[in-house]
Amino acid sequence: MTTLSYEIFPPKSQVGKDNLIRTIAELKKLDPKFISVTCSNKETNFIQKTIGVTNYVQN
């Protein structure tokens, strides 16, 4: 049995956000065991961005 997992990063722009939404929809079709969201503390509002992406993935 193959288990899939993915790591994603919060996007830096609206284009990145749009691409991430499409990517998550495609990844969902592959039924991954989990998707992790990695944050970077070099970004402004990194906590809010990471939580936002994490909530989107979970829901």
HULIN-V178251 format. One record per helix or strand of 3 or more residues. SS is the DSSP state (helix for helix, strand for strand). FROM is the first residue (numbers start at 1). TO is the last residue. If there is no record, write none. Layout:
ss->SS from->FROM to->TO
ss->SS from->FROM to->TO
This chain:
ss->strand from->5 to->9
ss->helix from->14 to->29
ss->strand from->34 to->38
ss->helix from->46 to->58
